Amino acid sequence: MKRYIVWAALVLCGALQAAPAREIVVGQVAAVKDPLTAGYQLKSGIELYFDAVNRAGGVNGAALRLAVKDRSPQVADDAVPKTHELIEEDKPIALIGLPGTGSMEALVKDGELARAGLPVIGIRTGATSLHQPVNPLLFHTRASYAAEAEKMVRHLSTIGLKRIAVFYEDSPFGKEALKHTLAALEKSKLKPQAVASYPANTNNVEPALKAIAAVSPDAVIAASSSSAAAHFYQGLNHGGASHVQMVNFSTVDAAIVVKLIGSHDSRGLGIAQVVPDPENRRTPLVREFQDDAKSLRGAKFELTQGALEGYLAAKVLVEALRRTGANPTPAKLRQTLDKLANYDAGGVTIGFSPRNHSGSTFVNIGILASDGRLMN
C-alpha cells in the first residue's frame, strides 16, 4: 500500500511538472452564441489552435487561454464597453478574432485599444479605414475589401460577364464593400446595372432581389452575411431553375450557405476566399487544421472558412509569442509582430512591418459545386 502511495505521488508530481506553469490570456469580444455568426466560427478556430499548442506543452512554457466576452450582434458600439470589461477582468496580452467593421471603428475611435496598448490580431474586416493609415495596434491576417473587389470584377470580366449588379448590406461593412466594388468596376470601364441594399442583421432581401432581377444582369457582386446571401441567391435563381452568376465577399461562408439552402440551390455560387479552402488538404495549413480538428474535436467540428481564419490568426499570434520570449508583454508582443516578415503559416504567407500591417494579400474565388464542395 505504501509503495502504491509513493508511486501515485511520483506520477502526480510528474504530471504537475509537465503542465505549463504559467498562463497567457488572449481576449476576444464578439457575438459567439449563434454558430452562424462570424464570432462563433472565429472562436472555434482560435480555441482549436490554442488547444493543440497547449497539448504540446504551451508556448515558452505557458498555457494559452482564450477569454471571451459575448456582445450584441446588432449594436456595433456595444464592442466598446464589452472590450473594457474584458480588459479589466482578464488582463489579456492581446485581442484576437474581433469581427465587424463598425465595431472595430468604434473601438479605434473611442481609444479603448490605445489606452490599453493591446495589439489586435486577425480582425475579420477588410475595411480600408482599418488598414490605412496604419494603426500600430491592428495586425490584419486577411486581405482588404479593395483587393477582394478587384479580384471579383477581374474574375467576372475574364469569363465574359460584364453586365454586373451589386447587392449589399446597409451597414459600415456593406457601404465600404460597395465603394470598392464601384471603384473596381470603373477601373475595368464597367458601370453597375443596378445597386440595391437590404437592412443589416436581417434576411429581408426581397426588395433588393426585385430591383436587381428587373435588369436581368449577367452577374451580381454581393456584400452580405451568409444567410442573406443564401436567401438572395436562391431567389435570384428560382431555386435552381435558372442561373445568374453571383460572387460574394469573403464574409459569406460556403458551409453555412449549403446548410441553409442545400447543395442543389447553392451550386454555382462564387465566394472570395481570404484563406484556403478548409476542405482541401493540398495546403499545409489546411492539413494541420483538419488533423487538429479530427484529433481534438472529432467529426462534429465544422470545417468552415471562419474557423480556419481564426486558426490562422491564432497561429500567427503564437508564432509572435514564441519569438517574444518567456516574459511577454503587450508592448513586446507588438514590437515582435512589427518584425514578423514573410512568415509561412503553411502555404499562406503573413508579413508585417511598421509601415504595413496588411499581413496577407491572399484572395481566391471558389465556386460551390453540386455536392456542396467549394471548388477552386
Secondary structure, DSSP 8 states (H G I E B T S, - for coil): -HHHHHHHHHHHHHHHHHS-SEEEEEEEEE--SSTTSHHHHHHHHHHHHHHHHHHTT-BTTEEEEEEEEE--SS-GGGHHHHHHHHHHHH--SEEE--B-HHHHHHHHHHTHHHHHT--EE--B---HHHHSS--TTEEB-S--HHHHHHHHHHHHHHTT---EEEEEEESHHHHHHHHHHHHHHHHTT---S-EEEEETTS---HHHHHHHHTT--SEEEEE--HHHHHHHHHHHTGGGTS--EEEE-TTS-HHHHHHHHHHHHHTT-EEEESS--TT-TTSHHHHHHHHHHHHHT-TTS---HHHHHHHHHHHHHHHHHHHH-SS--HHHHHHHHHT--SEESSS-EE--BTTB-B-----EEEEE-TTS-EE-
